[in-house]
Amino acid sequence: MPLVNLRETTLRDLNRSLHALPPDTNETHWTVRHPDGRHAVAAGLDRAIAVEIEGHVGYYCAGMNALAQVVVHGNAGVGVAENMMSGRVHVRGDASQAAGATAHGGLLVVDGNAAARCGISMKGVDIVVKGSVGHMSAFMAQSGTLTVLGDAGEALGDSLYEARLYVRGAVTSLGADCIEKAMRDEHRAELAEKLAAAGLAGEVDPAEFRRYGSARRLYHFTVDNAGAY
């Protein structure tokens, strides 16, 4: 089980070692100590390995992740799991802006709060935030799910496409073309699945959530809707 101390090893050397792992590597569980807010820790991984980061990280931790399981035992800066393709990223603390931005797949779990634009332009990722999210979360989200156990800030789901948003707490306001939709059995089942994947099976009742989605008025520009853009 490799252990890397970033006060003794450079970040470049850590990421180079992770990227050089062969597909059949037996070095499948890595521990990273003293990240001290460094940026792009464990970015660009494409192997089925586990990376435990003991401390706070800066920008773009676990960005472009594929297959790997990355756990941050601390807070994460802007763009954690940005453009993630698959795998799982778990932030034990809070996440800054644009968590899960443009991510295509996988699961992002934030135990604390996520700041503005959580899930911006998400393209298939599942995001579960156990706290609250800031303004403009799920802005231009295209597909995937955003589940928020706390509250959501202003303009939730602005210019939303087909992503599905589940919020248990209060929503300050909805963005352009985002509306509340009925919670049917299929949505409660989907939500229960996402909560279970985030380790919350049996702890949270899907019936406590509201669902939000696209009104589908802004897919194509028409002059009648000009004021909504």
C-alpha positions, -999 to 999 in steps of 0.1 A, spaced: 0 0 0 20 30 -12 22 60 11 32 94 -3 40 124 18 37 156 -3 60 174 20 87 151 8 75 141 -27 65 165 -54 29 166 -67 42 160 -102 60 128 -90 29 116 -73 7 121 -103 33 107 -126 35 75 -105 -3 71 -105 -5 76 -143 22 51 -149 4 22 -131 -2 -8 -155 -38 -21 -158 -29 -52 -137 -12 -33 -109 -13 -47 -74 -6 -13 -60 -43 -6 -57 -46 14 -24 -26 46 -21 -24 70 8 -15 107 3 -5 127 33 0 165 38 -17 177 6 -17 212 22 -41 226 -4 -22 216 -35 -40 217 -68 -48 188 -91 -40 161 -66 -48 127 -81 -60 142 -114 -64 122 -146 -65 88 -130 -76 59 -153 -70 28 -132 -93 9 -107 -74 20 -77 -82 37 -43 -66 69 -33 -70 83 3 -60 119 7 -55 129 43 -61 167 44 -74 196 24 -69 199 -14 -70 229 -38 -83 232 -73 -94 203 -96 -87 174 -72 -96 141 -90 -104 160 -122 -110 138 -152 -112 107 -130 -120 74 -145 -124 41 -126 -106 53 -94 -121 57 -59 -108 90 -44 -115 100 -9 -106 135 4 -104 136 42 -109 173 43 -122 202 22 -118 205 -16 -112 236 -37 -128 247 -70 -137 220 -95 -133 188 -75 -141 158 -98 -143 182 -128 -150 163 -160 -151 129 -141 -159 100 -164 -165 72 -139 -155 59 -105 -163 76 -72 -150 108 -55 -159 114 -19 -152 147 -1 -155 142 37 -157 180 42 -170 209 22 -165 216 -16 -159 249 -32 -174 262 -64 -181 240 -95 -180 206 -78 -185 180 -105 -185 205 -133 -190 189 -168 -187 154 -153 -199 126 -176 -203 98 -151 -195 83 -118 -205 94 -83 -195 125 -64 -204 126 -27 -199 157 -5 -205 152 32 -206 189 39 -218 218 18 -210 226 -19 -206 262 -30 -219 280 -61 -224 262 -94 -223 227 -81 -229 204 -110 -226 231 -137 -230 216 -171 -230 181 -157 -233 154 -184 -243 122 -167 -226 123 -132 -246 116 -100 -239 141 -73 -250 137 -37 -245 167 -13 -254 160 23 -254 197 32 -265 226 11 -255 240 -23 -249 275 -34 -264 297 -62 -266 286 -98 -262 249 -90 -269 226 -119 -266 256 -143 -270 242 -179 -269 206 -165 -276 182 -193 -280 148 -177 -274 129 -145 -287 137 -110 -281 162 -83 -293 152 -48 -292 178 -20 -301 169 15 -300 205 27 -310 238 9 -303 252 -25 -293 288 -33 -307 311 -59 -313 301 -96 -312 264 -91 -312 246 -124 -309 277 -146 -311 268 -183 -314 231 -173 -317 204 -199 -325 168 -188 -307 164 -155 -329 156 -125 -326 175 -93 -338 163 -59 -338 187 -30 -349 180 6 -346 215 20 -356 249 9 -349 263 -26 -342 301 -26 -353 304 -63 -354 285 -95 -334 295 -126 -347 301 -161 -367 271 -175 -364 251 -142 -397 240 -126 -408 217 -98 -421 184 -111 -441 155 -96 -423 129 -76 -436 96 -90 -426 61 -79 -399 58 -105 -383 90 -92 -385 78 -56 -368 45 -66 -341 64 -85 -335 87 -55 -333 57 -31 -307 42 -53 -286 73 -53 -289 77 -16 -278 41 -11 -248 46 -33 -238 75 -11 -240 54 20 -274 67 32 -296 36 27 -324 36 53 -312 69 68 -331 94 46 -366 90 33 -370 98 -5 -405 110 3 -390 141 19 -375 154 -14 -389 175 -42 -380 170 -78 -370 198 -102 -364 196 -140 -366 214 -172 -398 230 -185 -383 225 -220 -392 260 -232 -356 272 -240 -343 242 -261 -346 264 -292 -346 302 -293 -379 318 -301 -386 355 -298 -416 349 -275 -391 336 -249 -365 362 -254 -369 377 -219 -361 343 -203 -326 340 -217 
